[in-house]
Amino acid sequence: MEEDPDTYRILKLRAEILELGSAIRQLQREGFDDAAAQLLIARKRSQLEHLVKANATGRPL
C-alpha cells in the first residue's frame, strides 16, 4: 500500500516542528539566541497549515 504524498509531507513537517521546538528549548536553556530557529519553526508551521488546509479541501498544491 502506497502512502499519500500529502500525508507523508504533513507527517514530515510535524516531525520537523517537534524537533525544532526541542532545539529552541535547548537553546533557551543554554542562554543562546534562538531567533533563527523561531523564524524557521514559524515558516514550518505556516507550511503545515497551508498543506493541511489544501489537503482538507482536496485541491492540489
Legacy VTK file of the C-alpha trace (Angstrom):
# vtk DataFile Version 3.0
C-alpha trace
ASCII
DATASET POLYDATA
POINTS 61 float
0.000 0.000 0.000
1.433 3.359 -1.017
1.292 6.353 1.326
-0.399 9.571 0.111
2.351 12.131 -0.662
0.461 14.925 1.132
0.001 12.778 4.222
3.715 11.992 4.200
4.605 15.692 3.885
2.242 16.583 6.738
3.817 13.959 8.992
7.308 15.069 7.985
6.541 18.731 8.748
5.057 17.809 12.136
8.196 15.850 12.999
10.410 18.767 11.914
8.360 21.175 14.041
8.728 18.910 17.075
12.494 18.734 16.521
12.757 22.497 16.157
10.716 23.021 19.308
13.126 20.805 21.187
16.114 22.658 19.728
14.597 26.015 20.691
14.051 24.888 24.286
17.631 23.656 24.457
18.971 26.945 23.044
16.916 28.888 25.585
18.180 26.724 28.463
21.764 27.290 27.346
21.199 31.039 27.010
21.767 31.208 23.247
19.900 33.289 20.679
17.035 31.298 19.217
15.731 33.863 16.715
16.743 31.884 13.609
15.144 28.711 14.973
11.992 30.656 15.906
11.753 32.004 12.362
12.257 28.548 10.877
9.604 26.989 13.097
7.150 29.754 12.152
7.769 29.025 8.474
7.318 25.286 9.007
4.054 25.889 10.898
2.816 28.074 8.050
3.699 25.393 5.501
1.926 22.783 7.595
-1.188 24.936 7.941
-1.290 25.537 4.186
-0.785 21.854 3.415
-3.459 20.710 5.884
-5.995 23.241 4.536
-5.255 22.307 0.939
-5.494 18.605 1.758
-8.802 19.095 3.594
-10.401 20.862 0.633
-8.991 18.365 -1.816
-7.336 20.944 -4.030
-3.881 20.346 -5.464
-0.909 22.267 -4.108
LINES 1 62
61 0 1 2 3 4 5 6 7 8 9 10 11 12 13 14 15 16 17 18 19 20 21 22 23 24 25 26 27 28 29 30 31 32 33 34 35 36 37 38 39 40 41 42 43 44 45 46 47 48 49 50 51 52 53 54 55 56 57 58 59 60
